[in-house]
Amino acid sequence: METTPLPSNHSSAMILGLVIMLLVLEEINTELGTTPNLKHIVIGRCYNYITLISAGSRYDCEGIWREFEEAVVRRTPCSVRMKDYQRMFRATPQTLPCDKLLFWSKTRDLVHSYSAITRHFWTLEDTLVGYMFNDLIWCGKEERDRGFNFSACPEWSKCVNHPVYSLWKQASQNFAEAACGNITVILNGSITNAFNRKSMFGGVELDGLNPRMVNHVNIKVVTNLEGPYILLESTSILYQFVAIGYGLSRASKSQEEVNLSPTVLMRVLHRGIYCGLDQNPPIQRLPLDLHR
């Protein structure tokens, strides 16, 4: 019996639909489980860092991986604590430059583009550990010592001791504790909670700053070109920063005076650290994101 072939457009649609479905499934698996080829990526980034980015640095890339792997796979996915990474961090000591550290919250893409263009600032992702593990996902299996789980990892919100969160929290704390001289903070002025005490900056890095080492904090509030620009939130950021972080002792201007100016430079003394707030600074504007 002779069969009637399907119309070519119908066949094309079926093939296209199948391809899209496979791509979606692959993306979901990548997002939920440990990043494929994690070992090769991490070790490769380490060698790239010590060869091209920080030439002359001496690190045992294979040894760093072994310490990292041991910290993760010997524990269940939700029981990897900050201190479990201590041996890995001891294998990656790094002296950071004064007057160049750049902190951020909800401005990830802009900050890294700004840092790459100016070549002056250092972000956490410019350190060895930050560079090695940036944008990667990992977790061990429920059965200890059974390797990484490439099928599914828990979300950060479901774990107090998430393996990814614990590493970044420790890295952020180390980064803040190493800050010296003048530092810069770039916050997102297009959201209602630009300074979030629960963010990595507000909850970890801010508390890690050492008043005996940090002289001045320059806070820059940036907005999307298309808006919105939330003036009240932006102008109160400095007060939140000081009051929540260290306790306000003296301000050079009142908040009413601040609200009158579109670009504000303030100096506030708290525990020996001066803070300056610069709204709408003249840096290259790129679409802001809501990471971290």
Buried (B, 14 or more C-beta within 10 A) or exposed (E): EEEEEEEEEEEEEEEEEEEEEEEEEEEEEEEBBBBEEBBEBBBEBBEBBBEEEBEEEEBEBEBBBBBBBBBBBBBBBBBBBBEBBEBBBEBBEBEBEBBBBBBBBBBBEBBBBBBEEEEEBBBBBBBBBBBBBBEBBBBBBEEEEEEBBBEBBBEEEEBEBBBBBBBBBBBBBBBBBBBBEBBBBBBBBBBEBBBBEEBBBBBBBBEBBBEEBBBBBBBBBBBBEEEEBBBEBBBBBBBBBBEBBBEBEEBEBEEEEBBEEEEBEBBBBBBEBBBBBBBBBEBEBBEBEEEB
